[in-house]
Structures are given as structure tokens and as C-alpha cells.
Amino acid sequence: MGGGEAPEPGSVSKPVAARLAKLGLFSDADRVLHLPLRYEDETRITPIAEAPPGVPVQLEVEVASCEVAYRPRRQLLCRVRDDSGMLLVRLLNFYPSQQKQYAPGARLRLFGELREGYFGPEMVHPRARAVVAGETLATALTPVYPTTAGLTQASLRRLILQALDRADLTDTLPDELRRRYALVPFAEAVRKLHQPPASLTAEALASENVENWRRIRFDELLAQQLSLRRAHAARRARGAPVLKSGGELVARLLASLPFRLTPAQRRCWEEIRSDLGEPHPMQRLLQGDVGSGKTVVAALALLTAVENGWQGALMAPTEILAEQHWRKLSHWLAPLGVEVAWLSGSLKKSQKLAMQAAVREGSARVVVGTHALIEAGVDFPRLGLAVVDEQHRFGVHQRLALRHKGVSPHQLMMTATPIPRTLAMSYYADLDVSVVDELPPGRTPVLTKLVAEGRRDEVVARVRAACAAGHQAYWVCPLIEESETLQLKTALETHERLRQELPELSIGLVHGRLRAAEKSAVMAAFVAGEIQLLVSTTVIEVGVDVPRASLMVIEHAERFGLAQLHQLRGRVGRGAAESACILLYAQPLSQAGRERLKIIYENADGFEIARADLSLRGPGEFIGARQSGVPLLRYADLEDEALVAQARAAAEELLRERPQAAAAHLARWLAGREELLKA
């Protein structure tokens, strides 16, 4: 996670340096922090007859015979033996050098796992090397590192051991802090992880290394916290427009709404209103479950910017979502005399130029759009507030590009993907977080049903009955990751099949390949009730609000992630009618697919689903493109909430009382990698 420096002069050749660079290893400090994935036991030889299946073992064997066979494809089959028995070695891809290595009579050490094959026990692609006369066995477990093509484990081990001898392993933590959190010294932790004490079994080493790994994970979390908190402090040091609240427009909007804000919405609005009145940029994340009413809170913030003589912009990741925001904000703000401008890639050139001119001249006070907002030619003379919806779908550069359209505007990010507490404590430590943690009254819980694909006819009958009763339904086509073309083909086929099965219904189709105008027309017809059943790909995942839609069918639900399933399910249950989401799945289900469907079936709370999702997938996918600005944690486990909390407290203390120690710690872990965090 550290690095960015040039490698030590003369330490490695250029080709090796290039391979190390692929692993992010530029210096001795980086190599010290490149820790083993696991350990292999090369301290003993196991007789073939005693080798348990599925457990890595080391054998010492003599090659009895070797042949190239075609069963059904070309492979190398070699029979090897020791005093206890025979074993088949199978190489499915091999080079002439390997064929020569397995010449009859050769003595080899093999490392791998036995499995039962057609002709008795076999090893597939074991690691093999010739036995050297007088060679002794390893005295300690052998570390195995993440590596890249052309860099062997032996070479990497040698380079890391050299780095351990050269690198500065001075502890960056004050002794008092280290004792308070019961942390072993840094030098001791890294040395023991790279060089396990001799004669320890794998089980004993795992136990021995608990405290060593705890120190590494603490240090990594601490570096992240220090980095984010410095970024937060740097932002607060910048000036921003003071947007005073309490104006007439905000009061008129609140009075005109056909609903009252929930206590959660009011609390979030108060937090945002307070931030906007400060002379430094707001950097706030507004999160809330599907349908919790974040848009009206954003509308109040945008109106506050307008009341203070500034412009507001809202950027959303898809045209469908951006257009829905534009329609909703126009409905609320136009009666107050505030026109909401619309800017998207699908506008005709003349329309786009006219909109850009309105933005540039300042007559467009609130602008809603897609990535088109950050294109060249879009210039805001007085951008006071930038709102980014579904912010995790944008790269860090894209979010920065919108903010850079102003001098130093306030920024409000919104997400309907609830962020687990530990993730918020670590990856979002540089943001202030507001949570809309209750649904507006009148929202009915959605009944979730798991249905095997073999009962598809029953699901079609359920759709027919729902539409006959005056409701509307969605039918979401399977997610086909490897091919957008295949996904489109599936959507077209599903649409045609449902038209044949349900000829009495008006059935629409929307997918990512439709032109924006066509998509808008289909969605408008669905909202108006002219379309009863909407067949769709995942383009309707976020933001679409159709109160009469009470049934959602998700085909091949096992292919979707938990966050997507929860988002899709949130498209129904927006009116007073009892709503249902049917998850159609294909059999047999994989273990991962079974776990995901069980979680979504048992939970309606987005935060609980997000927590489960985090433990299944790790933080990478959760934070989306934010990872280009915040390095992913390699070693720390976000489930360890106590350690995250300790690292937060330690970061605050070091920045306040020991800034030099904080700087040294960051240099070790994040040298040269903080540029985007300062944004």
C-alpha cells in the first residue's frame, strides 16, 4: 500500500523492477509490507501411502514412467513411486523442459494436493524440483506471497528478506500508545510474518501470528484514518460560499409539499442546513434506504443555494435517474419561479448549446444532468452546491470534475446503498454522514418470494392476475455480465415470450441500448399506466418511481448481487397496495447464490443487507470507483469494529499530539499515494 518511490539503486535489474512495480513494490519499505498469503510445510516428507487427500504435502519420489497421452486432450501422465506406493502425476499444460524433468529414474520433490482420480490417487500440476544430493529439509514453514508472471516465489522471498535487513523498521507508534492497545512492536511483527520461527506447525503458527497480524491490521487502518482525516482538515481550511437558510423559497416549498417531512428527513435537513451556513465546504454523504425520501432533502439544499444567489447542480449516473430527478425537482420548484435546467448527452446539439449558455450566463439556477454536466463547455459562474446521486457509481475524478466547476462549492453525495457502520467508519471517515433511517408513512413492506424456474407458469399467472386487478408489474431480465449483446438478446426474447403468454396485456420493453428519447417515452407510458407490464434489464435499478407498480419479477435472481436485488425490490411497494417481489432462480444453486437469496429473503432492512453483503464481498465493490482515491485495505478486516474504532481514536490523538509520528506512519504505508485524498 505504500510506495511510489524509485527502487533502491542497484538492488534489482530493470526487468525484475518492472515485475515488482506490477505488485506495487517500489522500495524496501513496500517489500517489507508485502506479506504472505499462506505458508507451506516443506519441513517434512510424507510417504505417498500416508498423504491425506486435499491437504498440501511434500513427497520425495522416483519417476517410474512418463508418457504424453490424449485423454481427451494432450496431457503428460507420469507414474512416480516411493517406498510406500505409487502415484499418478498429471500435467494438463506442459513444456518440453517439464517433460525432461519427469524423465524415468529422476528423483523429485513434489509439493501439492492428492486427489482421487480414475486410476487411483493423483496429483495435478504439483510444484516439482530435482532432489539435490545432501540437501536438507527446510527448518521452518515457507511463506507464499502474491506474485506476478516472471517472478518466482523463491526470487520474491529472497528480495523480501534482503529488504528486511535494509529497511528502517523503527516503530512509528509511541510506546505508550502501543502498550495501551496491546500491540506488538512493528519490527517483531513483520519479521515473524516473513520468517516464521523454526519447527512450528501450520496450526501453531496461525495461533502465534494472531498478534502479529493484529499489529499489521491496526497499522493499515491507522494509515487510512490519518490520511482521510488530513484530507478532511485540508478541505475545511478552504473557503466556501456561506449559504444562509431560512429564506422564503424553502418555506414555500415545505408548505406546498403534499406530505410532511419525516423526523429522519428533518434531522438530515438540519445537519445539511447547518453545514451550508459554514464558511468552509460541506462534504456530506446523505444515505438512506430505497424510497426513504432523500430527493426532497436535496431539493431543500439546492433551493438554499438559489436563495443566496448561487447555482446548484445535481448529477446522476443514468439518464433515466437523472430525468426522474429533473421531473421531480421541476414539479416542486417551477411553481416557486425556479426553472430547473436539463443537460444530458442525448440532447440535440442546438438544445445542448442553449442549455450551456443558460448555465454560463447564470440564468439556469438549478441544473440536473448526467456526466454531461462535467463536459468541457459547461461553465458555472456561481456554483454553490454540487449534489452527486448514487455517488459510488462515479469515479473519484468525475466527482472532482463537478466540484471543480465551481471555486469551492459545498458537496452533497447521496446513496441508496446503505453503508455498513464499519465501512462508514473507515472508507468514509473524511465525510460527514447523514442517515434517513425511516421510510415515509404509507410505504407497505414488500413480500419476497423465492420460486424455482420450473414454476415459471405460476409466476406468469400471478402477473396476469395483478394486472387484471389494475396493478402494474416489472419483469427484470437476467444479468449477463460477459455480454451486453447477450443481455439485450435475452430481454428481446423475454419480451416476445411474455407477449405470447399474456396477449391481453400492454407490455413495454426498456434496455440500455434504447435511445434516451425512446427510453423516456416507454417510462412515461408506464408511469401513466398505459403499459401494464414492463420488461427491463437493470436500467430500472435506481430511481424509478411508479406507485401503481406492485409486482416485481426478477429472472435468474441468483446472478444478481445483494445490493442490486435490494435496489430492484425497492421499485415496488411505493403505493398503498400490497406488493411482492418474486425471485425466480435456476437450479442447482451455487453456495454463494443460495446465501445471497437467503439473505434477501430474510431481510428487508437495507443496512442489514449491506452488512451481510460486506462480509460476502469485501469493501471493494461497495465503495465502487472511490477506490481510485482511497487505497483498498489489503489486510484489515472491517468486521473487526473494535480495531477500526481504536485506529480512529489513535489517528485523532497522533494528529493532535504527535504530528511527526503521524507523518512517519503515513510515509511507511501511503507514501506517494495520497494525491486524490486531498481532493
N, C-alpha and C positions, 0 to 999 in steps of 0.2 A: 504493500500500500504506500510505501514511501518512494523516494527516488526522484528521477528527473535530472540527476547529475550525470556527468560523463563517467565511464568506468575508470577505475584506477589505472594510470598509465602502465603499460607493460604487463598487466595482470593476465589478460587473455587475448587470443588472436581476434581479428575482426570478425571472422565467421562465427566464432563462439559468442562474441559480444552481441552480434545480431540476434542469435538464438536466445541469449539471456534477456535481451530487450523485449522479445516477444512475451516473456514471462513477467515483464515489468521490473527486471533486476538490473539496475544501472550501477549500483555501488555495493560496497561490502555491507553497509547498513541494510540495504534491501535484501541481500542474500541471507543475512542473519535472521530476517523476519520471514523468510520463505520456509515454512515449517512443514514437517512430514504429514502426509495424508494418513499413513499407517506404518506398521513395522512388520517385517518378515523374519521368521525364525530360521536362520541359516546356521544355528549353533549346534544342530544335531542332524544325523542321518536317520531316516525312518525306513525300516525294511518294507518292501512292497506289500508283503502279506499283512502288515500291521497298519498300513496307511488308511485312515478313515476317509470315506467319500466326502467331497465338498469342503475339505479343510486343506489350506495350503501346507504342503510338506516338501522337504528336500530328500531326494533319493540319490544314491550313488549306484550307477548301473553300467552294464556292458551291453553294447548293441549286438544282438544276435542276427538280425536280418533287416533289410530295408528295401522297399520297392515303391515305384510310382504306380498308383492304381487309379482306375476311373470308376468311382462308385458313388454317385453317378458322375461327379466331376473330378478333374485331375487333383490328386492329393498324394502326400507322401505318408506311407504306412511303415512304421519301424517297430520291430519287436525288441524289447530290452529286458534284461533279467538281472537279478541279484541272487544271493544265496537262498532267499525265501520264496521267490516266484517270478512270474513273467508279467509283462505289461505291454499294451499297445500304445505307441505314441502316434498321434495323428496331426499332420500339418496340412491345413487346407490351402494355405498360400505359402509358397516356399521359394527360396532362391537356390541356385546351384551350390553356393557356399554352405547352406544348411544341409543339403543332400550329402555333401562331402563330410560335414561334421558328424553325420549319423552313419558313417561307414562301418560295416561289420567289424567287431573287435574293439572299437573305440570305447574308452571309459569316460562317462559323462556324469556331471551332477545336474540333475533336473529339479526345477522348482515349479510347482503348480498344484492343481487340484485333481484328484482322481474322480472319475465318474463311471457309471456302469454303461458299457457300450454293447453292441451286438455280439462282440466276440470276447466278452469278459471286461475286466477293468481297463480303462484307457485314460490317457492324458491328452488334452487338445492344446497345442501350442504352448508347451511348458517353456520356461526360460532354461536354456541349456548352455553349459560351458564344459570344456575339456578338463579332466582331473589332472592337476599338475603334481608331479612326484614330490612327496614330502610336504604337501600343502596341509595346513591345519584348518580346523573349522573356525568360523567366526566365534568370538567370545561374548558378543552382545547382539541383541536384535538389530536388524538392518533397517534404517529408515527408508521409506519410499516417498518421493517428492512429486508434486505436479511438475510435468516437464513438457517439452515440445519436440517435434521431429528433429532428429540430428543431434540431440543432446541426451546422452545415456545417463542412467541413474548413477553409474559409477563416476562419471565426469562431474555431474552436478553435486554429488556427495563430496568429492574432493574440493571443488570450488567453495562449497559452503564451509567446510572445515577450515580452509585457508582463511576465509572471511572471518570466522570466529576468532582466529588468532590475531588478525589485524585490526578488526573493528573496535571502536570505542564502546564498551558495554557499561559505561558508568550509569548508575541509576538516575533516572530523571525525576523520580518521586522523592520528596523529602522523607527522611527516616520516620518522622512522627506520623505522617500520613500513611506510609506503608504499614506501620505497626497497627494503626487504628483499623485498617481494613484487612489485617492479617494476610498481607501479600508477601510472597517470597521475593528475594532480590531478583532483578531482571536478568543479570548475568547467569545466575544459577538456573533460572527457568529455561532460558534459551539453550544453554549448554546441555542440560539434561534431556531436552526435547530432541536435540540433534544427535547427541551421543548418549544413548541410554546406558545406565550402569550395567556392567557385565553380569551375565548369568541370570538376569531377571526373565521370568516367563512373560508372555504377552499379557496374561491376566494381572500379574504383579505390576508390570509396567503401567498398565491402564490405571491401576489404583495409585501408583507412585506419581503419575503425571497429572492427577486431578488438580493439585495446587499450582503446578507449573502452567497448565492451560488456563487456570483461573486468572493468573497474573497477565498472561498474554491477552486474554479477552477483555480484562479490565483496561489495560493499556490502550487497546484498539478503540474501545468505547470512549475512553477519556480523550483520545486524539480527535475523535469525531465531535464530541461535545465542545472541546476547546475551539475547534475550527468553526463550528456553526455559531458559537456564542461570539466569537470575534467578528464574524460576518454580520451578526445581528447588531453588535455595537457599532460597526462601521456604518451600517445603514442609518442607525439612529443619530449618527453625527452629521448626516446630510440634512439640508433644509428641504421643506416641502410646503405647499400651499396650506394655510390654515383654513379649513372648511368648517365654518361655524354652523351649528344646527339650530333648529327652532324656527325656521322660516315658514312662510305662508304656504308654499307649494307642498312641502312634506305634510303639513296639517291637512291640506285639502285632499291629498292622495289618501291619507289614512281615513278621512271622513267618507270618501267616495267608494271605498272597498266594500264589497258585499259580504265581507266576513271580518271578524276581529282577529288581530294577531294573537297567536297562542303565547302563553308565558315564555316558552323557549324562544320564539321569534322575537319577542320584545327584549328578552335578555341579550340575545345576539346583536340586535339593532343598537342597544345601549352601548355595548362594547365597541361596535364599529363607529358609532357616532362620537364616542369619546376619543378614539384614535384619530378620526378625521380632523378633530379640533386641535391636534398637536402640531407643532412646527417641524416635525420630522416624519418621514414616510411611514404610513401604515404598511405593515406586511402581515396580513391576517389570512388565515385559512378558515373558511366557513364550511363546515361539513355537516351533513345530515342525511338521514336515510332517504330512499326514494320517496318522493311525494311529501316531504316534510315542510316544504314552502320556503326554500332558500331564495327563489327568484324575487319575491316581494321585498325581502330584506335588501337584496342587491339594488332593486329599484329605488328604495329609500336613500341608499348611499349615492346612487347616480344623481338623484334629484337634489341632494345636498350640494354636490359639485356644481350643478346648474345654478342653484340659488346664490352661490358665491361667485358667479361669473366665470366658472371654469367648464371645461368639457369633460364628458365621461365616455368611456369605451367599454364594450363588453365583447369578448372574443370567445367563440365556442368551436369545438373541433370538427363538427359536421354541419353541413348545410341545413339538414332537417332540424337539428337542435338550435342552430343559430337563428333560423327563420321563425321557429316557435318563440324564442326569446323576443325577437323583433315584434311579432304579432302581439304578444302579451304586454310588452312594455308600451307599444303604441296604444293599445286599448286603455292602459292605465294613464299614460302621460299626455296623449294628444288632447284630451278634454281640458288639460291644465295649460294648454298652449305650448307644450314642449313637443316638437316634432322629433321622431326617432328615425335617424338615417339608417339605410341598409346597404351593406357593402359585401359583395361575395364574388367569387371567381366566375360565376355563371352570368353576371350582368353583361349586357351588350356594352361595347366599348364606349359609346356615347353616354350611356347611363353611368358607367363607372367614372368617366371623366367628370360628369356633373356632380356626382357624389363626392369625389376627391376635392373638387373646387369648393363645395359646401363645407367640407371639413377644414380645408385650408383657410377659408375666409372666416371660420368660426360660427357661421350661421347654423351648422349642424352641431347641436349642443350634446346630444347623446347619439352615439354611433354603435350599431351592432353588426357583427360580421364574423366571417371565418378567418383563415390565415390571410385573407385579402387585406385585413387591417394592418398587417406588418409589411406589406409590399412597399417597394420604392414608389414614391408619388403620393403616398398617404401621409400628410403632414398636419399634425395638430398644433396650432399656435398656443393653446392653453389647456393641455391635457392635465386634469387634476386628479382623476381616478381611473385606473385600469382594472377591469374585472375580467378574470380568466375562469371560464367554466370548465369542469372536468379537467382540471389543470394537469393531472398526471398524464393526459394524452398528448401534451405538448412537450417538446424538448426544452431544456433549460434555455437554450439560445433563442427559441421562439418566444418564450415568456419575457426574456430580457428585451427582445426586439420591440415588443409592445410598450414596455415601460420606457424604453429609450426614445419613444415617440414624444415623450414629454421631458421636461427638465429634471424633475424628480417627483413624479406623481405618487399618490397613495396606490397601493395594490391590494385587491381583494381576490383571493383564489377560492373557488368553490369546488366541492366534490360530493358526489352522491355515493362514492365508495367509502363507507365508514373506515376510519383508520384505527387499528387497534392501539390501545394505550401505549404499549411499549414502542410501537413504531413511531407514534407521535412524539414520545419522549426522546427518541434517538434521531430519526431522519428529519423530523420537523421541529427540532429544538430551536431553529432560528426563526420560527414563525410563532405568532400568537394564534391560538386556535379557539374558535367559537363553534359550539355544537348545538344544532337544532335537534334536540333529543326527544321530541314528541311529535306525533302526527296530528294534523288538524282534525277537529271533530267531524264525524260523518264518514271518515275513511273506514271501510269494512275490512277485516282481516281476510287475506286470500287463502282459500283452501288449496293445499298442494296434494296432488295425487301422482303416484308412480304407476305407470301402466306399461307392460311389456308390449313390444311391437306386434306380437301376434294378435293383440286385441284392438288393432287399429280401427276395425269396423265399428266397434263400440264408441270409439272416440269421435269418429265421423258422425255417428248418430247423435252424440252429445252436442256437437257443433250445430247440427240441423235443428235440434230442439231449442237450443239457446237463441239462435237467430229467429226461429219461428215465434219465440216469446218476446221479440222486439229488442233483443240484446245484440251486441256485435262481438266478433271474435278475431283473434290473431292466430295465424299458423306459421310458426317460425321454422325455417328450413335448417338442415344440419350445417354445422360449421365445418368446412373442409379446408383445413389450414394450408395444405400444399398447393391448392389451386383455386384462384378466384374464378377461373373459367368453369371448373367443375361445379363450384358452388352456384354459379349462375344457371348452369345446365340443370342442376337439381331443383332450383327454385322454379324454373320454367316447367319442368316435368311435374313437380308437385302441384303447381297452379293448374295445369291441364288436367291432371288426375282428379283434383278436387272439383273442377268444373263439371267433369263427367259424373262424379259421385253425388254432387249437390247441384243439379241443374237449376233448381228453383231459387238459388241464392245469387245475389250480385257479389262477385268475387274479384277483388283487386290484387295487383302484384306490385311490390316495390323492392328494388335491389340497388346495389351500389353502382351499377353500370348505367342506370337511367340518367338522362339529363336532369339537371336541377328542376327545370320547369315541369318536367313530366312527374318527377317525384312529388313536387309540391301539389300538383293537380290531383294525384292519387290520394295524398294525405288529406287534402281539403275535402275530397269526396267522402273519405272515411269519417272525418270529423263531422261532416254534415249528415252522416247516416245514409248516404246514397250507396255506399259499399258496406255489405254486412260482414263479409269475411275478408281479412287482409292477409294474403300470403306474403311473407317477407324474409329477407336474410336479416342479419343482425344490425342493419342500419337503423332499426327502430329501438335499439338497445337503450338509448338515453333520451329523455326529454319529451317524448311524445305523450300528449295528454288528451285522452278520449274517454270522458266519463261513462259513456254508454257501453264501452268495451268491458265485458265481464268474464270472458273466457280466453285463456292463453294456452295454446298447444305448442310445445317445444319438441320437435322431432329429433331423434338421436341426442337426447339431452346429455348422455354420458360423454359427448365430445366437448361440452362447454365447461368453462371454468366456473367456480362458485360465484365470483363477482358478477359474471355475465348472467348466470341463471337468476341471481337475485335482482339484477337490474331489469331483466326481461319480465320477471314476475311482477315487478313494480309498475308495469304498464297497465295492469288491470287492478280493480279494487279502488278506482278513483271516483266512483259514483256511489249511490246508495244501495245498488243491487249486490246480492251475494256473488262473490267472484271466485273463480277457480283457475288454477294453473296445472295443466296435465303434462307431466314429464314422460314422454314416450322414449323407451330405451330399447336398444338391441341386446340380445343375449348371444354368447355369455358375456357378462360384465367383468371388466378387469377389476382388480382390488382397488385401484385408485378411483375408478369410475363409481364403484359401489360406495366408497367412503364419501365422495362428493355428493352423490344423490341422497345418501342417508342424512348428511348434514343439512342440505337444503330442505329436505322433507321435514326434519325435526325442528328447524329454526325459522322464525320469521324476523328475528332481530338482526338487522344488518351488522351490528357491532360484533355479535357472537359469531356470525358467519365469517366476518372479516378476520376475527381471531383464529378461527379454525383454518381459514384459507392461508393465513400467515404461517401456521405450523406445517401445513401441507406443502406450500410452495416456496417459503422463504421470502425475504423482503424485496428481492429484485423486481418481480413483476408488479408488486404493489406500488412501488414508487415510480414505475414507468421510466420515462426518459429523464426523470430527475437524477438518475444515477450518473448522467454525464456531468453533473455538477457536484454530486456528493458520492465519494467512493463507496462502493458496497462493502459491507463488513465481510471479511473473509473468515474470521474465527469466532466472533462473538455470537451468542445465541440470544435473540431478542425475547425468548420465553423466560429468560432469567431476569425478571423485572427488578429484583433486588440489586443485581450488579449494575444494571442500567441506572438505577436511582443513585447508587454510590458514585458512579462515574460522573453523573450530573453534578452532584454535590462537590466532588473533588475538583471538577472543572471551574466551578464558581469560586472556590477557595483559592486555587492556583492563580487564576486571572486577577483576583483581588489582592492576594498577599505575596505570591511568588511568580510574577510575570516572567522572570528569566527561566524558571523551571518549566513553565507552560510553553515557552518558545523552544526550549530544548526538546521537550516531548513531541511537539509538532514537527520539529525538524527530523526527528527519528522516524516518525510514522507517515508524515504527509509532505515531506519536502518537495517543493515544486508542483504540488497538485492542488493548490488552494485557489487558483485564479477565479474559477467560477463561483466559489463560495462567497467571494467578496461582493458579488453582484447583488 
